[in-house]
Structures are given as C-alpha cells and as structure tokens.
Amino acid sequence: MDEKTGHNIESELIEAFMAALKKGMTAEEFFAMADSTMEHLRGKAKNETIEKIINNTATTQEVKKMIDSLSK
C-alpha cells in the first residue's frame, strides 16, 4: 500500500469514527462493528446484518440489535 492510499484509509476511518460518535455510538461499539465487518469481508464469519448494511437493506432495528450484541 502506498502512502497516499494509507492516508486516504486513515482519513476515512477517522471520519467514520467521528460520525459514529456524533450519532451516539461508543468507541467500543464502533470498533466491535469494524471488527465484525472485517471478519465478514474476509470470509471468516458470515454476518447477515453486515451483508444487509453493505447492500443498504438493513433496518435500523437490525443494526441496533447487532451493535448491542457485539458490545456485550
């Protein structure tokens, strides 16, 4: 990965983190969600809600339920 790509990824991650905090998500919830997303994308753990989020079909209730379960 080149320096520009690394900087872009870092900027996107910080932006997503700040937006999540502003919406009331805790740091623990954010990083649990990020970890779950990466496991899903790498094929290590199938997560139906993550798939729905990616496809923009997840309901607010589904996302909240998943976040609540991840941060426990």
Secondary structure, 3 states (H helix, E strand, C coil): CCHHHHHHHHHHHHHHHHHHHHCCCCHHHHHHHHHHHHHHHCCCCCCHHHHHHHCCCCCHHHHHHHHHHHCC
